[in-house]
Amino acid sequence: MILPIVAYGTPVLKKRAVDVELDDPDLNALIANMWETMYAASGVGLAAPQVGLSLRLFVVDASPFAEDDDLEEHERAQLKDFKQVFINPVIEEESGEAWAFTEGCLSIPDIREDVSRQEHLTIRYTTETGAIKTERYSGLAARVIQHEYDHIEGVLFTDKLSPLKKRLIKGKLTNISKGKIAVDYKMKFPLQSKKR
């Protein structure tokens, strides 16, 4: 089932999420719905807060990046099969050079800005089968995880922008909150007038 994605300004997006109960009987259905929702919106990652649930859960499928000819062969190979569910993740370490890359977000449509993030990370998480894994990621794979991880910490990529950039996009963000934007996927807007 495709769930509505909540837009910028929705309180759940600014709240630190709580751990998922691994024995929750609805967990597998939620994960399936999140995959369906993410693909319907042409995303590469989706966190539970983006569908209105304050849970430490996100899904990532970075395989579309594997088509990028600007990437080195080893990075394309890593991204090609990179599809994963992260339940109750904890980033244990971030390291390496900080590098800028243009990011967007399904909750903040039509805004794309350069965000600086560290190159490598080590993350511990539970898989959808209940296995606990600790893995190291680099480059774009790390970046997608960092972006989604920020969501479960109540942080948006726009929070990482300079004060000047934030001022420049303030009007656009307000319009997104009000639903004054054209999107081709299902969304909920916190400030949308009910008179439509």
C-alpha positions as CSV (number, residue, x, y, z in Angstrom):
1,M,0.0,0.0,0.0
2,I,1.3,3.4,-0.9
3,L,1.5,5.7,2.1
4,P,1.3,9.5,2.0
5,I,4.7,11.1,2.5
6,V,4.6,13.9,5.1
7,A,5.9,17.3,3.9
8,Y,8.3,19.8,5.5
9,G,6.8,21.4,8.6
10,T,5.2,18.2,9.9
11,P,6.3,17.9,13.6
12,V,7.3,14.1,13.3
13,L,10.1,15.1,10.9
14,K,11.8,17.1,13.7
15,K,11.5,14.5,16.4
16,R,14.0,11.9,17.4
17,A,12.3,8.6,16.6
18,V,11.9,5.7,19.0
19,D,13.1,2.1,18.7
20,V,11.1,-0.4,16.7
21,E,9.6,-3.3,18.6
22,L,11.0,-6.2,16.7
23,D,8.1,-8.5,17.6
24,D,5.6,-6.0,16.2
25,P,3.2,-8.1,14.1
26,D,2.7,-5.1,11.7
27,L,6.5,-4.6,11.0
28,N,6.7,-6.6,7.8
29,A,3.6,-4.9,6.3
30,L,5.1,-1.5,7.2
31,I,8.4,-2.4,5.5
32,A,6.6,-3.6,2.4
33,N,4.5,-0.4,2.4
34,M,7.6,1.7,2.7
35,W,9.3,0.0,-0.2
36,E,6.2,0.5,-2.3
37,T,5.9,4.2,-1.2
38,M,9.5,4.9,-2.0
39,Y,9.4,3.3,-5.4
40,A,6.2,5.1,-6.3
41,A,7.9,8.4,-5.5
42,S,11.1,7.5,-7.3
43,G,13.2,7.8,-4.2
44,V,16.4,6.0,-3.2
45,G,15.6,6.0,0.6
46,L,12.7,6.5,2.9
47,A,12.6,6.7,6.7
48,A,9.5,5.9,8.9
49,P,9.1,9.6,10.0
50,Q,8.5,10.5,6.4
51,V,5.4,8.4,6.4
52,G,4.3,9.9,9.8
53,L,5.7,7.2,12.1
54,S,8.3,8.1,14.8
55,L,10.2,4.9,14.4
56,R,13.9,4.1,14.0
57,L,13.5,2.4,10.6
58,F,14.5,3.2,7.1
59,V,14.8,1.5,3.7
60,V,17.4,2.2,1.1
61,D,17.8,1.2,-2.6
62,A,20.8,3.1,-4.0
63,S,20.9,1.0,-7.2
64,P,19.8,3.9,-9.5
65,F,23.1,5.6,-8.6
66,A,25.0,2.6,-10.1
67,E,24.1,4.0,-13.6
68,D,26.2,7.2,-12.9
69,D,29.1,7.2,-15.3
70,D,31.0,9.7,-13.1
71,L,31.5,7.1,-10.4
72,E,34.4,4.7,-10.2
73,E,33.8,1.1,-11.1
74,H,34.1,-0.2,-7.5
75,E,31.6,2.3,-6.3
76,R,29.1,1.5,-9.1
77,A,29.5,-2.2,-8.2
78,Q,28.8,-1.5,-4.5
79,L,25.7,0.5,-5.4
80,K,24.3,-1.9,-8.0
81,D,22.9,-4.4,-5.4
82,F,22.6,-2.0,-2.5
83,K,19.1,-2.6,-1.2
84,Q,18.7,-2.8,2.6
85,V,16.3,-2.4,5.5
86,F,17.8,-0.7,8.6
87,I,16.0,-1.3,11.9
88,N,17.1,0.5,15.1
89,P,20.4,1.5,13.5
90,V,23.3,3.2,15.3
91,I,26.0,4.9,13.5
92,E,29.1,3.9,15.4
93,E,31.7,6.0,13.5
94,E,31.9,8.5,10.7
95,S,35.3,9.2,9.2
96,G,37.2,10.5,6.2
97,E,37.1,13.8,4.2
98,A,33.8,15.7,4.2
99,W,32.6,16.1,0.7
100,A,29.7,18.0,-0.8
101,F,26.9,16.5,-3.0
102,T,23.6,17.8,-4.1
103,E,20.8,16.2,-2.0
104,G,17.0,16.2,-2.2
105,C,14.3,14.7,-0.1
106,L,10.9,13.3,-0.8
107,S,9.5,15.3,2.1
108,I,11.0,18.5,0.6
109,P,10.2,18.3,-3.1
110,D,11.8,20.6,-5.6
111,I,14.6,21.7,-3.3
112,R,18.1,20.4,-4.0
113,E,21.2,21.7,-2.2
114,D,24.8,20.8,-1.6
115,V,25.3,19.1,1.7
116,S,28.7,18.2,3.2
117,R,29.0,14.7,4.8
118,Q,31.9,12.5,5.8
119,E,33.0,9.9,3.4
120,H,32.8,6.7,5.5
121,L,30.6,5.3,8.2
122,T,30.2,2.2,10.3
123,I,26.7,1.3,11.3
124,R,25.1,-1.4,13.5
125,Y,21.5,-2.3,12.7
126,T,19.0,-5.1,12.7
127,T,17.8,-6.6,9.4
128,E,14.2,-7.5,8.6
129,T,15.1,-11.1,9.4
130,G,16.2,-10.1,12.9
131,A,20.0,-10.5,12.3
132,I,22.2,-7.9,13.9
133,K,24.9,-6.6,11.5
134,T,27.7,-4.1,11.7
135,E,28.9,-2.8,8.3
136,R,31.1,-0.1,6.8
137,Y,29.9,2.0,3.9
138,S,31.7,4.7,1.8
139,G,30.8,7.3,-0.8
140,L,27.2,7.5,-2.1
141,A,26.1,4.5,-0.1
142,A,27.3,6.1,3.1
143,R,25.6,9.4,2.1
144,V,22.2,7.8,1.5
145,I,22.4,6.1,4.9
146,Q,23.5,9.3,6.6
147,H,20.6,11.2,5.0
148,E,18.0,8.6,6.1
149,Y,19.7,8.2,9.5
150,D,19.3,12.0,10.0
151,H,15.5,11.5,9.5
152,I,15.3,9.2,12.5
153,E,17.3,11.8,14.5
154,G,14.8,14.5,13.6
155,V,17.3,16.3,11.3
156,L,16.5,17.3,7.7
157,F,19.1,18.1,5.0
158,T,18.0,21.7,5.1
159,D,19.1,21.9,8.7
160,K,22.7,21.5,7.5
161,L,22.6,24.5,5.1
162,S,24.2,27.8,5.9
163,P,22.0,30.6,7.4
164,L,22.1,32.4,4.1
165,K,21.0,29.4,2.1
166,K,18.2,28.8,4.6
167,R,17.0,32.3,4.2
168,L,17.0,32.0,0.4
169,I,14.8,28.9,0.5
170,K,12.5,29.9,3.3
171,G,9.6,30.9,1.0
172,K,9.9,27.7,-0.9
173,L,9.8,25.7,2.3
174,T,6.7,27.6,3.5
175,N,5.0,26.8,0.1
176,I,5.8,23.1,0.5
177,S,4.2,23.1,4.0
178,K,1.1,24.7,2.6
179,G,0.9,22.2,-0.3
180,K,1.6,24.9,-2.9
181,I,3.7,22.6,-5.0
182,A,3.1,20.1,-7.7
183,V,4.1,16.5,-6.9
184,D,3.4,13.3,-8.6
185,Y,3.2,11.2,-5.5
186,K,0.9,11.1,-2.5
187,M,1.7,13.7,0.2
188,K,0.3,15.2,3.4
189,F,1.0,18.9,4.0
190,P,0.9,20.3,7.5
191,L,-0.4,23.8,6.6
192,Q,-2.6,23.0,3.7
193,S,-5.9,24.8,3.9
194,K,-8.9,22.4,4.3
195,K,-11.1,24.6,2.0
196,R,-10.1,22.8,-1.2
